[in-house]
Amino acid sequence: MLTMTQVKNIKKLYYSKGKKVNEIVKVTGHNYRTVIKYLEKADFNQSLGKQEGDKRGRPKKIEPV
């Protein structure tokens, strides 16, 4: 996961400076898919993965009392 400073830098290079994704990859050293992901993502408040309250892992053998 990138910091907001890194994301802002990627967006600035793409939108303000007109750099292509391949050029941004070379400059920043991030993966191509990572750069694409953060360019397409508009709302950073959405959670990734499972939603809160979802159970993870194996089911318990004994239910709590």
N, CA, C and O atoms as a GROMACS GRO file, in nm:
protein
  260
    1MET      N    1   0.085  -0.117   0.000
    1MET     CA    2   0.000   0.000   0.000
    1MET      C    3   0.090   0.124   0.000
    1MET      O    4   0.188   0.132   0.074
    2LEU      N    5   0.054   0.219  -0.083
    2LEU     CA    6   0.134   0.340  -0.096
    2LEU      C    7   0.086   0.448   0.000
    2LEU      O    8  -0.030   0.448   0.043
    3THR      N    9   0.176   0.540   0.033
    3THR     CA   10   0.137   0.654   0.116
    3THR      C   11   0.062   0.754   0.027
    3THR      O   12   0.070   0.748  -0.095
    4MET      N   13  -0.009   0.843   0.090
    4MET     CA   14  -0.084   0.944   0.015
    4MET      C   15   0.011   1.035  -0.064
    4MET      O   16  -0.026   1.082  -0.172
    5THR      N   17   0.130   1.059  -0.013
    5THR     CA   18   0.228   1.140  -0.085
    5THR      C   19   0.268   1.072  -0.215
    5THR      O   20   0.279   1.137  -0.319
    6GLN      N   21   0.290   0.940  -0.210
    6GLN     CA   22   0.326   0.865  -0.329
    6GLN      C   23   0.211   0.864  -0.430
    6GLN      O   24   0.234   0.877  -0.551
    7VAL      N   25   0.089   0.849  -0.381
    7VAL     CA   26  -0.028   0.848  -0.469
    7VAL      C   27  -0.045   0.985  -0.536
    7VAL      O   28  -0.072   0.993  -0.655
    8LYS      N   29  -0.029   1.091  -0.458
    8LYS     CA   30  -0.040   1.226  -0.514
    8LYS      C   31   0.068   1.251  -0.620
    8LYS      O   32   0.042   1.315  -0.721
    9ASN      N   33   0.188   1.198  -0.596
    9ASN     CA   34   0.296   1.212  -0.692
    9ASN      C   35   0.262   1.140  -0.823
    9ASN      O   36   0.285   1.194  -0.931
   10ILE      N   37   0.207   1.020  -0.813
   10ILE     CA   38   0.168   0.944  -0.932
   10ILE      C   39   0.060   1.020  -1.009
   10ILE      O   40   0.069   1.033  -1.131
   11LYS      N   41  -0.040   1.070  -0.938
   11LYS     CA   42  -0.149   1.143  -1.004
   11LYS      C   43  -0.099   1.273  -1.067
   11LYS      O   44  -0.143   1.311  -1.176
   12LYS      N   45  -0.005   1.341  -0.999
   12LYS     CA   46   0.051   1.465  -1.054
   12LYS      C   47   0.129   1.436  -1.182
   12LYS      O   48   0.116   1.509  -1.280
   13LEU      N   49   0.209   1.330  -1.180
   13LEU     CA   50   0.286   1.296  -1.299
   13LEU      C   51   0.194   1.262  -1.416
   13LEU      O   52   0.223   1.297  -1.531
   14TYR      N   53   0.085   1.195  -1.389
   14TYR     CA   54  -0.005   1.152  -1.495
   14TYR      C   55  -0.093   1.265  -1.546
   14TYR      O   56  -0.101   1.289  -1.667
   15TYR      N   57  -0.160   1.334  -1.455
   15TYR     CA   58  -0.258   1.435  -1.496
   15TYR      C   59  -0.196   1.572  -1.526
   15TYR      O   60  -0.234   1.636  -1.624
   16SER      N   61  -0.102   1.617  -1.445
   16SER     CA   62  -0.045   1.751  -1.465
   16SER      C   63   0.070   1.751  -1.565
   16SER      O   64   0.078   1.837  -1.653
   17LYS      N   65   0.160   1.654  -1.550
   17LYS     CA   66   0.279   1.652  -1.634
   17LYS      C   67   0.258   1.576  -1.765
   17LYS      O   68   0.339   1.586  -1.857
   18GLY      N   69   0.148   1.499  -1.774
   18GLY     CA   70   0.118   1.426  -1.897
   18GLY      C   71   0.204   1.305  -1.922
   18GLY      O   72   0.220   1.263  -2.037
   19LYS      N   73   0.262   1.248  -1.817
   19LYS     CA   74   0.347   1.130  -1.832
   19LYS      C   75   0.262   1.007  -1.860
   19LYS      O   76   0.149   0.998  -1.814
   20LYS      N   77   0.318   0.912  -1.936
   20LYS     CA   78   0.251   0.786  -1.961
   20LYS      C   79   0.276   0.693  -1.842
   20LYS      O   80   0.368   0.715  -1.764
   21VAL      N   81   0.193   0.590  -1.831
   21VAL     CA   82   0.204   0.498  -1.718
   21VAL      C   83   0.342   0.432  -1.716
   21VAL      O   84   0.402   0.418  -1.609
   22ASN      N   85   0.393   0.392  -1.832
   22ASN     CA   86   0.525   0.330  -1.836
   22ASN      C   87   0.635   0.423  -1.786
   22ASN      O   88   0.729   0.379  -1.721
   23GLU      N   89   0.624   0.551  -1.815
   23GLU     CA   90   0.721   0.649  -1.767
   23GLU      C   91   0.712   0.664  -1.616
   23GLU      O   92   0.814   0.677  -1.548
   24ILE      N   93   0.589   0.664  -1.563
   24ILE     CA   94   0.570   0.675  -1.418
   24ILE      C   95   0.629   0.554  -1.348
   24ILE      O   96   0.688   0.568  -1.241
   25VAL      N   97   0.612   0.436  -1.407
   25VAL     CA   98   0.668   0.313  -1.349
   25VAL      C   99   0.820   0.324  -1.339
   25VAL      O  100   0.878   0.287  -1.238
   26LYS      N  101   0.883   0.375  -1.444
   26LYS     CA  102   1.029   0.388  -1.443
   26LYS      C  103   1.076   0.491  -1.340
   26LYS      O  104   1.176   0.469  -1.272
   27VAL      N  105   1.003   0.602  -1.328
   27VAL     CA  106   1.043   0.709  -1.236
   27VAL      C  107   1.023   0.667  -1.090
   27VAL      O  108   1.111   0.688  -1.007
   28THR      N  109   0.907   0.608  -1.061
   28THR     CA  110   0.873   0.577  -0.922
   28THR      C  111   0.924   0.441  -0.876
   28THR      O  112   0.949   0.421  -0.757
   29GLY      N  113   0.941   0.347  -0.969
   29GLY     CA  114   0.985   0.213  -0.931
   29GLY      C  115   0.872   0.123  -0.884
   29GLY      O  116   0.897   0.012  -0.836
   30HIS      N  117   0.747   0.169  -0.897
   30HIS     CA  118   0.632   0.088  -0.857
   30HIS      C  119   0.590  -0.003  -0.973
   30HIS      O  120   0.624   0.023  -1.089
   31ASN      N  121   0.517  -0.108  -0.940
   31ASN     CA  122   0.466  -0.201  -1.039
   31ASN      C  123   0.364  -0.133  -1.129
   31ASN      O  124   0.294  -0.040  -1.087
   32TYR      N  125   0.356  -0.179  -1.254
   32TYR     CA  126   0.263  -0.123  -1.352
   32TYR      C  127   0.120  -0.131  -1.302
   32TYR      O  128   0.045  -0.034  -1.311
   33ARG      N  129   0.081  -0.246  -1.248
   33ARG     CA  130  -0.056  -0.264  -1.200
   33ARG      C  131  -0.086  -0.175  -1.080
   33ARG      O  132  -0.198  -0.128  -1.063
   34THR      N  133   0.015  -0.152  -0.997
   34THR     CA  134  -0.003  -0.065  -0.881
   34THR      C  135  -0.032   0.078  -0.926
   34THR      O  136  -0.122   0.143  -0.872
   35VAL      N  137   0.042   0.125  -1.023
   35VAL     CA  138   0.021   0.260  -1.075
   35VAL      C  139  -0.118   0.272  -1.135
   35VAL      O  140  -0.188   0.370  -1.110
   36ILE      N  141  -0.159   0.174  -1.214
   36ILE     CA  142  -0.293   0.175  -1.274
   36ILE      C  143  -0.400   0.176  -1.165
   36ILE      O  144  -0.497   0.251  -1.174
   37LYS      N  145  -0.381   0.093  -1.062
   37LYS     CA  146  -0.479   0.082  -0.953
   37LYS      C  147  -0.501   0.217  -0.886
   37LYS      O  148  -0.616   0.257  -0.862
   38TYR      N  149  -0.393   0.288  -0.856
   38TYR     CA  150  -0.407   0.415  -0.786
   38TYR      C  151  -0.453   0.528  -0.878
   38TYR      O  152  -0.509   0.627  -0.830
   39LEU      N  153  -0.430   0.517  -1.006
   39LEU     CA  154  -0.484   0.617  -1.099
   39LEU      C  155  -0.634   0.601  -1.115
   39LEU      O  156  -0.706   0.700  -1.131
   40GLU      N  157  -0.683   0.477  -1.110
   40GLU     CA  158  -0.826   0.451  -1.126
   40GLU      C  159  -0.904   0.473  -0.998
   40GLU      O  160  -1.024   0.498  -1.002
   41LYS      N  161  -0.838   0.463  -0.883
   41LYS     CA  162  -0.907   0.473  -0.754
   41LYS      C  163  -0.936   0.619  -0.722
   41LYS      O  164  -0.846   0.703  -0.720
   42ALA      N  165  -1.063   0.648  -0.698
   42ALA     CA  166  -1.104   0.785  -0.668
   42ALA      C  167  -1.130   0.804  -0.520
   42ALA      O  168  -1.095   0.908  -0.463
   43ASP      N  169  -1.191   0.705  -0.455
   43ASP     CA  170  -1.227   0.716  -0.314
   43ASP      C  171  -1.138   0.624  -0.232
   43ASP      O  172  -1.146   0.502  -0.244
   44PHE      N  173  -1.053   0.682  -0.149
   44PHE     CA  174  -0.960   0.603  -0.069
   44PHE      C  175  -1.020   0.563   0.065
   44PHE      O  176  -0.952   0.501   0.146
   45ASN      N  177  -1.147   0.597   0.090
   45ASN     CA  178  -1.212   0.558   0.214
   45ASN      C  179  -1.279   0.423   0.204
   45ASN      O  180  -1.320   0.367   0.306
   46GLN      N  181  -1.292   0.368   0.084
   46GLN     CA  182  -1.350   0.236   0.068
   46GLN      C  183  -1.251   0.133   0.121
   46GLN      O  184  -1.131   0.140   0.095
   47SER      N  185  -1.305   0.036   0.194
   47SER     CA  186  -1.216  -0.066   0.249
   47SER      C  187  -1.184  -0.169   0.142
   47SER      O  188  -1.265  -0.194   0.053
   48LEU      N  189  -1.066  -0.226   0.153
   48LEU     CA  190  -1.025  -0.331   0.062
   48LEU      C  191  -1.046  -0.465   0.130
   48LEU      O  192  -1.027  -0.477   0.251
   49GLY      N  193  -1.085  -0.564   0.054
   49GLY     CA  194  -1.101  -0.697   0.112
   49GLY      C  195  -1.234  -0.714   0.180
   49GLY      O  196  -1.335  -0.660   0.136
   50LYS      N  197  -1.233  -0.789   0.289
   50LYS     CA  198  -1.356  -0.821   0.360
   50LYS      C  199  -1.409  -0.701   0.436
   50LYS      O  200  -1.333  -0.615   0.482
   51GLN      N  201  -1.540  -0.697   0.450
   51GLN     CA  202  -1.605  -0.591   0.524
   51GLN      C  203  -1.594  -0.617   0.674
   51GLN      O  204  -1.572  -0.730   0.716
   52GLU      N  205  -1.610  -0.512   0.751
   52GLU     CA  206  -1.603  -0.525   0.896
   52GLU      C  207  -1.716  -0.616   0.944
   52GLU      O  208  -1.830  -0.604   0.899
   53GLY      N  209  -1.684  -0.707   1.034
   53GLY     CA  210  -1.783  -0.800   1.085
   53GLY      C  211  -1.777  -0.936   1.018
   53GLY      O  212  -1.835  -1.032   1.069
   54ASP      N  213  -1.708  -0.946   0.905
   54ASP     CA  214  -1.693  -1.076   0.840
   54ASP      C  215  -1.601  -1.163   0.923
   54ASP      O  216  -1.502  -1.115   0.978
   55LYS      N  217  -1.634  -1.290   0.931
   55LYS     CA  218  -1.550  -1.382   1.007
   55LYS      C  219  -1.438  -1.432   0.918
   55LYS      O  220  -1.458  -1.458   0.799
   56ARG      N  221  -1.322  -1.445   0.975
   56ARG     CA  222  -1.207  -1.494   0.902
   56ARG      C  223  -1.162  -1.626   0.962
   56ARG      O  224  -1.186  -1.654   1.079
   57GLY      N  225  -1.097  -1.704   0.882
   57GLY     CA  226  -1.036  -1.826   0.931
   57GLY      C  227  -1.135  -1.939   0.949
   57GLY      O  228  -1.246  -1.937   0.895
   58ARG      N  229  -1.093  -2.035   1.025
   58ARG     CA  230  -1.172  -2.154   1.048
   58ARG      C  231  -1.285  -2.126   1.146
   58ARG      O  232  -1.273  -2.039   1.233
   59PRO      N  233  -1.395  -2.200   1.132
   59PRO     CA  234  -1.503  -2.186   1.231
   59PRO      C  235  -1.460  -2.245   1.365
   59PRO      O  236  -1.378  -2.336   1.369
   60LYS      N  237  -1.515  -2.193   1.472
   60LYS     CA  238  -1.479  -2.242   1.605
   60LYS      C  239  -1.546  -2.376   1.632
   60LYS      O  240  -1.657  -2.401   1.586
   61LYS      N  241  -1.476  -2.461   1.706
   61LYS     CA  242  -1.531  -2.591   1.741
   61LYS      C  243  -1.642  -2.577   1.843
   61LYS      O  244  -1.744  -2.646   1.835
   62ILE      N  245  -1.624  -2.487   1.938
   62ILE     CA  246  -1.722  -2.466   2.043
   62ILE      C  247  -1.766  -2.321   2.037
   62ILE      O  248  -1.683  -2.231   2.036
   63GLU      N  249  -1.896  -2.300   2.034
   63GLU     CA  250  -1.950  -2.165   2.033
   63GLU      C  251  -1.935  -2.102   2.171
   63GLU      O  252  -1.945  -2.172   2.272
   64PRO      N  253  -1.910  -1.971   2.179
   64PRO     CA  254  -1.900  -1.906   2.310
   64PRO      C  255  -2.034  -1.909   2.383
   64PRO      O  256  -2.140  -1.908   2.320
   65VAL      N  257  -2.027  -1.914   2.514
   65VAL     CA  258  -2.148  -1.924   2.596
   65VAL      C  259  -2.208  -1.788   2.618
   65VAL      O  260  -2.310  -1.776   2.685
   0.00000   0.00000   0.00000
